[in-house]
């Protein structure tokens, strides 16, 4: 188990690298699923193939990354590179109009861990909103070994104090660059029957299509949830509004993504139904990782 018990701005990118996940086909940097307002992912800048010890790169607080090594592009300064694909795990959470942001929000607790026994990255925070409410939010995600094209994410929100109006937006964000260069233009964004798709063609002619589907369930109170698909200029998004009406409520959303899409006509709705999609995709994963990493331990000292 690799753990992070506190949060500091200057270590954000370091932990993104340490918490990277993959299954041999899809690789995901361990960035915060909800993103950071101070770290736009579509920033353009110039890079050249020079010594990494002398090159001065622009300072960036955070960098999301979704990679399938077979999908490449032509970088003007670096040559052929593996392209950073649209982010299929983009999820935005707001309470009473305030967006959750790990470097701007008031956090009463923070804990993140990568479980080496099953490859699952988990993060739990308690967020004190400006309106005075307290929410516990838990994120879980992994890349499937049973189907290497699938990644799954689950976000669980529990209202601890107050009666906030909570909004959750899950989707695919195509506003990303690779080493400061945009390798695909005019992504084709679509939504059909709650399933979101994003198709891109790189400047090397490689095609990739990502599909994503989210489900939501509300429990533990008289809360309500409404979900709707929407396509707007940037990310493809399925919006879910959760309102605690007269008492605390818990909401859970499961997101299953195909990277790149390989369903051959099979809809992701077969995997995501009533908030249990994360568990369905999880099946068999623990056995695979357990056989390989169950006795793996991190440590330090003169004998290591």
C-alpha positions in Angstrom: 0.0 0.0 0.0 1.4 3.4 -1.0 -0.2 6.2 0.9 -0.4 10.0 1.0 -1.7 11.5 4.2 -1.3 15.3 3.5 -1.5 17.6 0.5 0.9 20.3 -0.6 0.9 22.2 -3.9 4.6 21.6 -4.6 4.2 17.8 -4.5 1.0 17.5 -6.6 2.8 16.4 -9.8 5.2 14.1 -8.0 2.3 12.1 -6.5 0.6 12.0 -9.9 3.6 10.1 -11.1 3.8 7.8 -8.1 0.1 7.0 -8.3 0.1 6.2 -12.1 -2.1 3.2 -13.0 -2.0 0.9 -16.0 -2.9 -2.6 -17.2 -0.3 -3.0 -20.0 -2.5 -1.2 -22.6 -4.1 1.9 -21.0 -2.1 4.1 -18.6 -3.5 6.8 -16.4 -1.5 9.5 -14.4 -2.7 9.8 -10.8 -4.1 13.2 -11.2 -7.1 14.5 -9.2 -10.3 13.4 -11.1 -12.0 16.7 -10.6 -9.0 18.7 -11.9 -7.6 21.9 -10.5 -8.7 25.4 -11.5 -5.1 26.6 -11.5 -4.0 23.9 -13.8 -5.7 24.1 -17.3 -4.9 21.1 -19.3 -5.0 22.7 -22.8 -2.0 25.0 -22.2 0.3 25.4 -25.3 4.0 25.9 -25.1 7.2 24.9 -27.0 9.5 22.0 -26.3 12.7 20.9 -28.1 14.6 17.7 -28.1 17.5 18.9 -25.9 19.1 17.5 -22.7 16.6 17.0 -19.9 19.1 18.4 -17.5 19.4 21.7 -19.2 15.9 22.2 -20.6 13.7 24.6 -18.7 10.0 23.6 -19.0 7.1 25.8 -18.1 5.9 25.3 -14.5 2.7 23.3 -14.3 0.8 22.5 -11.1 -0.8 19.3 -12.5 -0.9 17.2 -15.6 -3.6 14.7 -16.5 -2.5 11.8 -18.7 -4.4 9.0 -20.5 -2.1 7.0 -22.8 -2.5 4.0 -25.1 1.1 3.4 -26.4 -0.2 2.5 -29.9 -1.7 6.0 -30.4 1.1 8.4 -31.4 1.4 11.9 -32.9 4.1 14.1 -34.4 5.4 16.7 -32.0 7.2 19.7 -33.8 10.1 19.6 -31.4 10.2 16.1 -30.0 9.3 14.0 -33.1 7.0 11.0 -32.6 5.4 10.9 -29.2 2.7 8.9 -27.4 -0.4 11.2 -27.4 -2.2 12.3 -24.3 -5.8 11.2 -25.1 -9.0 12.9 -23.9 -9.5 12.4 -20.2 -12.3 9.8 -19.7 -12.3 10.2 -15.9 -13.2 13.9 -15.7 -15.6 14.5 -12.9 -16.6 17.9 -11.4 -18.3 18.3 -8.0 -19.9 21.4 -6.6 -21.8 22.2 -3.4 -24.0 25.3 -3.2 -22.2 26.7 -6.2 -18.7 26.1 -4.9 -16.5 23.8 -6.9 -14.4 21.1 -5.2 -10.7 21.9 -5.8 -7.9 20.2 -3.8 -5.7 23.3 -3.7 -8.5 25.9 -3.2 -11.2 24.2 -1.1 -11.1 24.0 2.7 -10.3 20.3 3.5 -10.6 19.0 7.0 -9.0 15.7 6.1 -7.2 14.1 3.1 -6.0 10.6 2.4 -5.0 8.9 -0.8 -3.6 5.3 -1.3 -2.7 3.0 -4.1 -3.5 -0.6 -3.1 -0.8 -2.8 -4.6 -2.9 -5.9 -4.0 -5.6 -4.9 -6.5 -4.3 -1.8 -8.3 -7.1 0.4 -7.0 -6.4 4.1 -6.3 -8.6 5.5 -3.5 -8.9 9.1 -2.1 -11.1 10.3 0.7 -11.5 13.9 1.7 -13.8 15.8 4.1 -14.7 19.1 2.6 -16.0 22.1 4.5 -17.8 24.4 2.1 -18.1 28.1 2.2 -21.8 27.7 3.1 -20.8 25.8 6.2 -21.7 22.3 5.1 -19.5 19.2 5.5 -19.2 16.5 2.9 -17.2 13.3 2.8 -16.1 12.4 -0.8 -14.5 9.1 -1.7 -12.9 8.4 -5.1 -12.0 5.0 -6.4 -10.6 4.0 -9.8 -8.7 1.3 -11.6 -7.7 0.0 -15.0 -9.3 -3.4 -15.7 -7.1 -6.5 -16.4 -10.1 -8.6 -17.5 -10.7 -6.2 -20.4 -7.7 -4.0 -21.0 -9.8 -1.4 -22.8 -11.9 -0.6 -19.7 -11.2 1.8 -16.8 -13.7 2.3 -14.0 -14.2 5.1 -11.5 -16.6 5.5 -8.5 -17.3 8.6 -6.5 -19.3 8.5 -3.3 -20.6 11.6 -1.7 -22.0 11.7 1.9 -23.4 14.8 3.4 -22.1 15.0 7.0 -23.5 18.4 8.1 -26.0 20.8 6.6 -28.3 20.6 3.6 -26.2 21.4 0.5 -27.3 21.3 -3.1 -24.7 19.1 -4.7 -24.0 19.0 -8.4 -21.8 16.3 -10.1 -20.7 16.4 -13.7 -18.9 13.3 -15.2 -17.7 13.2 -18.8 -14.8 13.1 -21.3 -12.5 16.2 -21.5 -10.8 16.6 -24.9 -9.2 19.9 -24.0 -5.7 18.4 -23.4 -2.3 18.7 -24.9 0.9 16.6 -25.0 4.1 18.3 -24.1 2.5 21.7 -24.8 1.3 20.6 -28.3 -2.3 19.9 -29.5 -2.1 16.6 -31.5 -5.7 16.5 -32.5 -8.2 19.1 -33.5 -12.0 19.1 -33.8 -12.8 16.1 -31.6 -16.2 14.6 -32.5 -18.3 14.7 -29.3 -21.6 12.8 -29.0 -24.1 11.6 -26.5 -26.7 8.9 -27.2 -29.0 7.3 -24.6 -26.7 8.3 -21.8 -23.5 7.0 -23.4 -20.8 9.6 -24.2 -18.3 9.3 -27.0 -15.3 11.3 -28.1 -13.5 10.5 -31.3 -10.1 12.1 -32.3 -7.6 11.7 -35.1 -4.0 12.6 -34.3 -1.6 14.5 -36.5 0.0 11.2 -37.3 -3.3 9.8 -38.6 -4.0 7.5 -35.7 -7.6 7.3 -34.6 -9.0 6.9 -31.1 -12.5 6.8 -29.8 -13.4 6.9 -26.1 -16.7 6.0 -24.7 -18.0 6.7 -21.2 -21.2 6.0 -19.2 -22.1 7.2 -15.7 -24.8 6.0 -13.3 -25.9 7.6 -10.0 -27.7 6.3 -7.0 -28.9 8.2 -3.9 -29.3 6.5 -0.5 -29.4 7.3 3.2 -31.9 10.1 3.0 -34.6 11.8 1.0 -32.1 13.1 -1.5 -33.0 13.1 -5.2 -30.8 12.6 -8.3 -31.4 13.7 -11.8 -29.1 12.7 -14.7 -29.0 14.1 -18.2 -26.6 13.9 -21.1 -25.2 17.1 -22.6 -22.7 18.1 -25.2 -21.1 21.6 -24.9 -18.1 23.2 -26.5 -15.5 21.5 -24.3 -16.0 18.2 -22.6 -18.8 15.8 -23.2 -20.6 15.6 -19.9 -23.4 13.8 -18.2 -24.8 16.1 -15.5 -26.1 14.7 -12.2 -27.7 17.0 -9.6 -28.1 15.7 -6.0 -30.1 17.6 -3.5 -30.4 16.8 0.2 -34.0 17.7 0.9 -34.8 17.7 4.6 -31.9 15.4 5.6 -28.4 14.2 4.7 -28.1 12.0 1.7 -25.4 9.9 0.0 -24.9 9.8 -3.7 -22.8 7.4 -5.6 -21.8 7.6 -9.3 -20.0 4.9 -11.3 -18.2 5.7 -14.5 -17.0 3.0 -16.9 -14.9 4.1 -19.9 -13.7 2.4 -23.0 -10.2 3.6 -24.0 -10.0 3.5 -26.9 -13.5 2.2 -27.5 -13.5 -1.5 -28.3 -17.1 -2.6 -27.6 -17.9 -3.5 -31.2 -21.5 -2.4 -30.8 -21.9 -3.5 -27.2 -23.2 -0.6 -25.1 -21.5 0.3 -21.8 -25.0 0.2 -20.3 -24.5 -3.5 -20.0 -21.7 -2.8 -17.5 -23.2 0.2 -15.7 -26.6 -0.2 -14.2 -27.9 1.4 -11.0 -24.5 2.5 -9.7 -22.9 -1.0 -9.6 -20.8 -0.8 -12.8 -17.6 -0.3 -10.8 -18.1 -3.6 -9.0 -19.0 -5.5 -12.1 -15.8 -4.4 -13.9 -13.8 -5.0 -10.7 -14.6 -8.7 -10.9 -11.4 -10.8 -11.2 -9.1 -7.9 -10.8 -8.1 -8.6 -7.2 -7.1 -12.2 -8.1 -4.8 -11.1 -10.9 -3.0 -8.4 -8.8 -3.0 -10.5 -5.6 -1.0 -13.3 -7.3 1.7 -10.8 -8.2 1.8 -8.1 -5.6 0.3 -9.4 -2.4 3.7 -9.6 -0.6 5.1 -6.4 -2.2 6.0 -3.8 0.5 7.5 -0.3 0.4 10.1 0.4 3.0 13.4 2.1 3.7 16.5 1.4 5.8 20.1 0.1 5.6 19.0 -3.4 4.6 16.8 -2.3 1.7 
